[in-house]
Amino acid sequence: MKEYSAHGRDRLQALIATRGGSFAYGLVDANGKLTAGELAAPPGPAGWTDLREPESDEPDGESTVDVRALVTRLDDGGALIVADEWRGARGPTHALLSAFAWALAATLVLGTIGGMLLSSQALRRIEAMRSAAQAIVAGDWRRRIPETGADDELDHLARTFNLMFDRIESLLEAHKAVGAAVAHDLRRPLTRMAQRLETLLSRETTHPETAAAIEAAIADIHAVLATFNAILRIGQIESGARRAGFRQVDLAAVARDIVEAFQPAAEEEGKTLTAELDEGLPLSGDRELLTQMVANVVDNALRHTPSGTRIVVASARRGGGGRLTVSDDGPGAPAAERQRIFERFFRLDAARSTPGDGLGLSVAAAIAELHAMDYAAEDNAPGLRIVFDLQS
């Protein structure tokens, strides 16, 4: 404006014609005709305004851009327009947007990779915790959750759980030690007592009534010894020590042998014991323990059902696993007490008059748990059905 005030419009036109750089210019006369530069002033007062100008210098250019311009009215009625040159302003804008896009993409990629690495590391540690917990549930009480040494929240959690497992293991070991000690200490005097009574019973001078009392006492002693043996057996099974000797076994073949062994006794009691074991049930296990499991369940069915009862031992495939069932059409068990028959020393009211200690099904349940089998007592309508489901 100083050049215009001092030298007039001609000087301003000359300066605009030779001026370059990052700005665009325009000079119009009082009639609105463009006399210099490339920007035409819009009608209206002076000041800042937005203009839409061709993006290309070519006369036939179709694309346009918005520019911000300052319009200054001159004394002769014309106007001077100064604006950021769109070609110069567009480059930095594109560069800034491009840099921002690349930075955003790099952040997303690095964040995704970092998140995947952190999540995979956390998942591996959680999987190690789950594996250790499953081993402990299966009876390996010496197993502990591993620590990484990072001293983070997961390490603190693992340390807390390991302390809890240490405490539980010590309590279990103390409980087992006391139970085993009591059982062993009581078995010796009871065995000696039974031997002395049997010696007394063998004498010819024994009075018949005395002999009957001695026989009853001997039977009671043997029942107590059987109870102690069952308790010790359950403790041994729950310890998981027998798992080291697992071999491939067909549970259906084991059940078939049990049925054949019990069939004569079932016929003597007027009951029918049959096998429907066409489907094999292979698993990794202890054959001796599995034999005892099936024998205990079949013996329980024979003990607590009346004459004329039909007992069926059957096998079936279920997906990738299998199922073994021992069912009867006897009196069954009330729904409220059906699952309690696996508890130690639990006996239904109807079974209290029959011999037994209430540990047969408890031993069977412990063996099933050792072999990772699910077990349940179901209504056979009529009667009771004991089910063992093998994992796939």
Secondary structure, DSSP 8 states (H G I E B T S, - for coil): -HHHHHH-HHHHHHHHHH--SSEEEEEE-TTS-EEEES----SS-SEEEEEEEESSSSTT---EEEEEEEEEE-TTS-EEEEEE-HHHHHHHHHHHHHHHHHHHHHHHHHHHHHHHHHHHHHHHHHHHHHHHHHHHHTT-TT------S--SHHHHHHHHHHHHHHHHHHHHHHHHHHHHHHHHHHHHHHHHHHHHHHHHHT-TTS-HHHHHHHHHHHHHHHHHHHHHHHHHHHHHHHTTGGGGG-EEEEHHHHHHHHHHHHHHHHHHTT-EEEEE--S--EEEE-HHHHHHHHHHHHHHHHHTS-TT-EEEEEEEEETTEEEEEEEE-SS---GGGTGGGGSTT---GGGTTSS--S-HHHHHHHHHHHTT-EEEEEE-SSSEEEEEEE--
